[in-house]
Amino acid sequence: MDSSAQVVVIGGGIIGTAITYYLAKRGVDVVLLEEDTLASGTSGACSGAITMQTKGVGTKLKLAMESKKMYRNLSDELGEDLEYQEDGSMIVAETEGELEHLHILHRKQQKAGLGTELLEGKAVHEKQPALSVKVIAASYCPTDGKVNPLKVTAGFAEGARKNGAKLFRYTPAKRVETSKGKVKAVVTDSGKIKTDCVVNAAGIWAPRMARELGLEIPIRPRRGILIVSEEVHPFIQGSILSAKYLLAKYGTPPGREDTGSQSISGGLSLRFTKRGNLLFGSTREFVGENRNSTYAGIVFVAREAVRILPIIKNIHFIRAFAGLRPATPDGLPILGPVDGLEGFIVAAGHEGDGISLSPITGQLIADFITEGRMPDSMNDLKLSRFKQ
């Protein structure tokens, strides 16, 4: 292991590898540390949706739209098939209350420049014939899409290596050493790396490293359970999400159901993989670092899917898995330098939007490190916002 580096990135998920890639591409001497394998956490346990409709209008949507532009050329740039495809997404409403929410969302998104279309009644079922008759309306975005998050993470990692970055798996960062308010080194079991700059991209584990430095990062793991089906002929185009899922994402009561043993928040988010497996979820649960799938959670997800797409009741499930999403109190990621500790940068808290936001996050953090600048709008994403 090298004894020094210009930058040390902690975390080998899609955010950490993206930052490492964009830094290495600019000629920065960068080292990435991952305590397990690449994408072994959140990045390897998600659906891979690139969905603009689910982003809160404002800073997050602006970032997501810029990130999607980057995705369009990313396969060619990295020289890897990332399975990126813009096949559209639809958020469906089953009640008048959900429809009203879609009307409000549609107006805001149109104003923000996102090309969505509000479909009602017969028009919804003409677009997606497999939908239940209980679906009364939908917001449709034809340019939303999907990607293979494992391939994206691997692509960023390989691109970083080709540009001179050094990546160390099974090498956890034990602590960050500081002196007089400045970063000085990162300590691992394999030795110490002297550095003036550390990027904490450790996802749900970002608070752990920061706490030892006297910093509180308000990120909590939020579990999402997903189900994978056998390979079947696709019966929908693009992705299907329920308005209930969107309401649950932003913490409103309609996304909550009493399963008998616990109250589970969530809704439907569904798409087909390139191989023809149906991938759908998801619950949204605060259960600490428990990554186990539960019977109650699986039942919740299955019921959501069958209610909206009845054809699913005739399809076999082959497995279920859970991932932990790094959630912040306001639903926005934490990006940028930390006041009072020079050289310590946070890039975490993306929750379920890390896949969509990874290219733009990598670019923004690389911009700051190499040029000392970030857009004024990014000030709203700094850790200091939680002290106000």
C-alpha positions in Angstrom: 0.0 0.0 0.0 1.2 3.5 -0.9 2.3 5.6 2.1 0.8 8.8 0.7 -1.9 10.0 -1.7 -3.4 13.3 -2.7 -6.9 12.0 -1.9 -8.3 9.0 -0.1 -11.9 7.9 -0.8 -13.6 5.8 1.8 -16.3 3.5 0.4 -16.4 1.3 -2.6 -20.0 1.7 -3.7 -21.3 3.5 -6.7 -20.7 6.9 -5.2 -17.1 6.2 -4.0 -16.1 4.6 -7.3 -17.6 7.5 -9.2 -15.6 10.1 -7.2 -12.5 8.0 -7.6 -13.0 7.8 -11.4 -13.5 11.5 -12.0 -10.6 12.4 -9.7 -8.3 9.9 -11.5 -9.4 11.1 -14.9 -8.1 14.5 -13.9 -4.7 13.1 -12.9 -5.2 13.2 -9.2 -3.3 10.6 -7.1 -6.2 8.9 -5.5 -6.7 5.8 -3.3 -10.0 4.1 -2.6 -10.5 2.0 0.5 -13.4 -0.6 0.8 -13.8 -2.9 3.8 -15.5 -5.6 1.7 -16.0 -6.0 -2.1 -17.1 -3.3 -4.4 -20.8 -2.7 -4.4 -21.2 -5.0 -1.4 -23.6 -2.6 0.4 -26.4 -0.4 -0.9 -25.2 -0.3 -4.5 -25.5 -4.0 -4.9 -29.0 -4.3 -3.4 -31.2 -1.9 -5.4 -33.2 -1.8 -8.6 -31.0 0.4 -10.7 -33.8 2.8 -11.7 -32.9 6.2 -13.2 -36.2 7.8 -12.5 -36.5 11.6 -12.6 -40.2 11.6 -11.5 -39.3 10.4 -8.0 -36.9 13.3 -7.3 -38.1 16.2 -5.2 -38.4 19.3 -7.4 -35.5 21.6 -6.6 -31.8 20.8 -6.2 -32.2 17.0 -6.3 -34.2 17.0 -9.6 -31.7 19.5 -11.2 -28.8 17.2 -10.2 -30.6 14.1 -11.4 -31.4 15.6 -14.8 -27.7 16.6 -15.2 -26.6 13.1 -14.1 -29.0 11.5 -16.6 -27.3 13.4 -19.4 -24.0 12.0 -18.3 -25.4 8.5 -18.3 -26.2 8.7 -22.0 -22.6 8.6 -22.9 -21.2 6.8 -19.9 -21.1 3.3 -21.5 -18.9 4.6 -24.3 -16.8 6.6 -22.0 -16.1 3.7 -19.7 -15.9 1.1 -22.5 -18.5 -1.1 -20.7 -22.1 -2.0 -21.4 -23.8 -0.6 -18.4 -27.2 -1.7 -19.7 -28.5 1.8 -19.7 -31.8 2.2 -21.3 -34.4 5.0 -21.4 -37.6 3.1 -21.6 -39.9 5.4 -19.5 -41.5 5.3 -16.1 -45.1 5.5 -14.9 -46.3 6.5 -11.5 -49.8 5.2 -11.0 -52.6 6.5 -8.8 -55.4 4.3 -7.4 -57.4 7.0 -5.4 -58.6 10.5 -6.0 -56.2 11.6 -3.2 -53.2 10.1 -5.0 -54.4 11.6 -8.3 -54.4 15.1 -6.7 -50.9 14.5 -5.6 -49.9 13.6 -9.2 -51.5 16.8 -10.5 -49.4 18.9 -8.1 -46.3 16.9 -8.9 -46.9 17.2 -12.6 -47.3 21.0 -12.5 -44.1 21.4 -10.5 -42.1 19.1 -12.8 -43.3 20.8 -15.9 -42.2 24.1 -14.5 -38.8 22.6 -13.7 -38.4 21.4 -17.3 -39.1 17.7 -16.9 -41.2 16.3 -19.7 -44.0 14.4 -18.0 -47.5 13.6 -19.2 -50.5 13.1 -17.0 -52.7 10.2 -18.2 -56.2 9.5 -16.9 -58.7 6.7 -17.4 -58.5 4.8 -20.7 -55.3 6.5 -21.7 -53.4 4.8 -18.8 -54.5 1.3 -19.8 -53.8 1.9 -23.5 -50.2 2.7 -22.4 -49.9 -0.3 -20.0 -52.6 -2.9 -20.6 -51.5 -5.1 -17.7 -52.4 -2.6 -15.1 -55.3 -3.3 -12.7 -58.6 -1.6 -13.4 -58.1 0.0 -9.9 -55.5 2.3 -11.5 -57.3 5.5 -12.4 -54.4 7.8 -13.6 -50.7 7.9 -14.0 -47.8 10.4 -14.5 -45.6 9.2 -17.4 -42.1 10.2 -18.2 -40.8 8.7 -21.5 -37.1 9.5 -20.8 -36.8 7.8 -17.5 -34.7 4.6 -17.5 -32.6 2.0 -15.8 -29.1 0.7 -15.5 -27.2 -2.2 -14.0 -25.7 -0.7 -10.8 -23.2 -3.5 -10.4 -21.8 -2.9 -13.9 -21.8 0.9 -13.3 -19.8 0.5 -10.1 -17.4 -2.0 -11.8 -17.1 0.4 -14.7 -16.2 3.4 -12.6 -13.7 1.2 -10.7 -12.0 -0.1 -13.8 -12.0 3.4 -15.3 -10.3 4.7 -12.2 -7.7 2.0 -12.3 -6.9 2.7 -16.0 -6.4 6.4 -15.0 -3.9 5.5 -12.2 -6.1 5.2 -9.1 -5.3 2.4 -6.6 -8.3 0.5 -5.2 -8.0 -1.7 -2.1 -10.7 -4.1 -1.2 -11.0 -5.7 2.2 -9.1 -2.8 3.6 -11.3 -0.8 6.1 -10.3 2.7 7.1 -9.8 2.5 10.8 -9.6 6.2 11.6 -8.7 9.5 10.1 -5.8 11.4 11.8 -6.0 15.1 12.1 -3.9 18.0 13.4 -4.8 21.6 14.1 -8.1 21.2 12.3 -6.7 19.6 9.2 -6.7 16.0 7.8 -3.3 14.4 7.9 -3.7 10.6 7.3 -5.9 7.6 7.1 -5.0 4.5 9.2 -5.7 1.0 7.9 -4.7 -2.5 9.1 -2.2 -2.5 6.2 -0.6 0.8 7.1 -1.0 4.5 7.2 -1.7 6.7 4.1 -0.6 10.3 4.5 -3.1 12.6 2.8 -4.5 16.1 3.0 -7.9 15.1 1.7 -10.4 12.4 2.7 -13.8 11.8 1.0 -16.3 10.0 3.3 -18.4 8.1 0.8 -19.2 5.2 3.1 -23.0 5.4 2.8 -24.9 4.2 5.8 -21.5 3.8 7.6 -20.5 7.4 6.9 -21.5 8.6 10.5 -19.2 6.0 12.1 -16.0 7.4 10.7 -17.1 11.0 11.3 -18.2 10.4 14.9 -14.6 9.7 15.9 -13.7 13.2 14.6 -16.4 14.8 16.7 -18.8 15.1 13.8 -22.4 14.1 13.7 -23.7 13.1 10.3 -27.5 12.5 10.4 -27.7 9.5 8.2 -29.9 6.5 9.1 -30.1 3.2 7.3 -33.5 2.6 5.7 -34.2 -1.0 4.7 -35.8 -1.8 1.4 -36.9 -5.4 0.6 -37.1 -6.4 -3.1 -38.2 -9.6 -4.9 -36.9 -11.2 -8.0 -39.1 -13.4 -10.2 -38.3 -16.2 -12.7 -37.6 -15.1 -16.3 -40.8 -14.2 -18.1 -41.8 -12.4 -21.2 -42.1 -8.7 -20.4 -45.7 -7.5 -20.0 -44.9 -3.9 -19.2 -42.9 -1.2 -20.9 -40.4 0.6 -18.7 -40.8 1.0 -14.9 -44.0 1.1 -12.9 -44.2 2.9 -9.5 -47.1 3.5 -7.3 -48.1 6.9 -6.0 -48.1 5.2 -2.6 -44.4 4.5 -3.0 -43.7 8.1 -3.7 -45.7 9.2 -0.7 -43.8 6.8 1.5 -40.5 8.1 0.2 -41.3 11.5 1.5 -42.8 10.3 4.8 -46.5 10.8 4.3 -49.1 8.5 5.8 -50.6 6.9 2.6 -47.5 4.8 2.1 -47.9 2.9 5.4 -49.6 -0.4 6.0 -50.2 -2.4 9.2 -49.0 -5.9 8.5 -50.1 -7.3 11.9 -46.6 -7.5 13.3 -45.3 -4.1 12.4 -46.2 -1.0 10.4 -44.3 -1.0 7.1 -43.9 2.0 4.9 -43.4 1.5 1.1 -45.1 0.9 -2.2 -44.5 -0.5 -5.6 -41.4 0.1 -7.7 -41.1 -2.5 -10.5 -39.1 -3.1 -13.7 -37.7 -5.9 -15.8 -34.0 -6.7 -15.9 -32.2 -7.3 -19.2 -32.5 -11.1 -18.7 -36.3 -10.9 -18.2 -36.5 -11.2 -14.4 -39.1 -9.0 -12.8 -37.4 -6.9 -10.0 -39.7 -5.2 -7.6 -40.1 -3.7 -4.2 -40.0 -2.0 -1.9 -40.4 -1.4 1.8 -39.0 1.6 3.5 -38.1 0.7 7.1 -35.9 2.0 9.8 -34.6 -1.1 11.5 -31.0 -0.2 12.2 -28.4 -2.2 10.2 -30.6 -5.3 9.8 -30.3 -6.4 6.2 -32.5 -9.5 6.6 -35.6 -9.9 4.4 -38.7 -10.5 6.5 -41.8 -12.5 5.9 -43.9 -9.4 6.6 -41.9 -7.3 4.2 -42.0 -9.9 1.4 -45.8 -10.2 1.9 -46.2 -6.4 1.8 -44.2 -6.1 -1.5 -46.0 -9.0 -3.1 -49.4 -7.6 -2.2 -48.5 -4.2 -3.6 -47.4 -5.8 -6.9 -50.4 -8.1 -7.4 -52.9 -5.4 -6.6 -51.5 -3.1 -9.3 -50.5 -5.8 -11.8 -52.7 -8.8 -11.2 -50.8 -10.9 -13.7 -48.0 -11.2 -11.2 -50.0 -13.7 -9.1 -49.2 -16.3 -11.7 -45.4 -15.8 -11.6 -42.9 -17.6 -9.5 -40.6 -15.7 -7.2 -37.0 -17.0 -7.0 -35.6 -14.9 -4.2 -35.9 -11.8 -2.0 -33.2 -9.5 -0.7 -32.8 -6.3 1.2 -30.6 -3.3 1.0 -30.0 -0.4 3.4 -30.4 3.1 2.0 -28.5 6.0 3.6 -31.4 8.4 4.6 -31.1 12.0 5.8 -33.8 14.0 7.7 -34.6 16.2 4.6 -34.2 13.5 1.9 -31.2 15.3 0.3 -27.7 13.9 0.1 -24.8 15.5 2.1 -22.2 16.8 -0.3 -19.1 19.0 0.2 -16.5 20.1 2.7 -17.1 20.1 6.4 -16.7 23.4 8.3 -13.9 23.3 10.8 -12.1 20.3 9.5 -10.0 21.2 6.4 -9.6 18.4 3.9 -12.6 16.3 5.1 -15.4 16.0 2.5 -18.7 14.1 2.8 -20.5 12.5 -0.1 -23.2 10.3 1.3 -26.9 10.2 2.2 -28.4 9.7 -1.2 -30.9 7.1 0.1 -32.6 5.5 -2.9 -31.1 8.0 -5.4 -27.5 7.1 -5.4 -27.6 5.3 -8.7 -29.2 8.2 -10.5 -26.9 10.8 -8.9 -23.6 8.9 -9.0 -22.1 10.5 -12.1 -23.0 14.1 -11.1 -21.8 13.5 -7.5 -18.5 12.2 -8.8 -18.0 15.2 -11.0 -19.0 17.8 -8.4 -16.7 16.4 -5.7 -13.9 16.2 -8.3 -14.6 19.8 -9.3 -14.3 20.9 -5.7 -11.1 19.0 -4.9 -9.3 20.0 -8.1 -10.6 23.5 -8.6 -11.9 24.6 -5.2 -15.4 25.4 -6.4 -18.9 24.1 -6.1 -22.1 25.6 -7.5 -23.8 28.0 -5.1 -26.9 25.7 -5.1 -24.7 23.0 -3.6 -24.4 25.1 -0.4 -27.8 23.7 0.5 -26.3 20.2 0.6 -23.5 20.8 3.0 -23.4 19.1 6.4 -23.7 22.5 8.1 -27.4 22.8 7.0 -28.4 20.6 9.9 -26.9 23.0 12.5 -29.1 25.9 11.6 
